[in-house]
Amino acid sequence: MPLELEAAIAQSQSQDGRIEDKEYYTNFLEQLLGLVRHGDQATVSRMISVIRSGASQEEILRTLSEMSNNNRPGQEGNRGNG
């Protein structure tokens, strides 16, 4: 394989990785802000405690996902049905 082609492939893969990273962190931030904006006080306090405990990003995201799944209002899926 020509060196130029290998370099182009490597650059493309690097750009794809950066796009995936950006999407990951954007989604992560949106979930976190959504929880802070719309979560009840106990849920927000628990999330802050997890963050302050020194939890890894993976642990924070796992906890955030669990909390988001447990705190979804039942009305979200019913918009426009009335």
Rosetta blueprint (number, residue, H / E / L):
1 M L
2 P L
3 L H
4 E H
5 L H
6 E H
7 A H
8 A H
9 I H
10 A H
11 Q H
12 S H
13 Q H
14 S H
15 Q H
16 D H
17 G H
18 R H
19 I H
20 E H
21 D H
22 K H
23 E H
24 Y H
25 Y H
26 T H
27 N H
28 F H
29 L H
30 E H
31 Q H
32 L H
33 L H
34 G H
35 L H
36 V H
37 R H
38 H H
39 G L
40 D L
41 Q H
42 A H
43 T H
44 V H
45 S H
46 R H
47 M H
48 I H
49 S H
50 V H
51 I H
52 R H
53 S L
54 G L
55 A L
56 S L
57 Q H
58 E H
59 E H
60 I H
61 L H
62 R H
63 T H
64 L H
65 S H
66 E H
67 M H
68 S H
69 N H
70 N H
71 N L
72 R L
73 P L
74 G L
75 Q L
76 E H
77 G H
78 N H
79 R L
80 G L
81 N L
82 G L
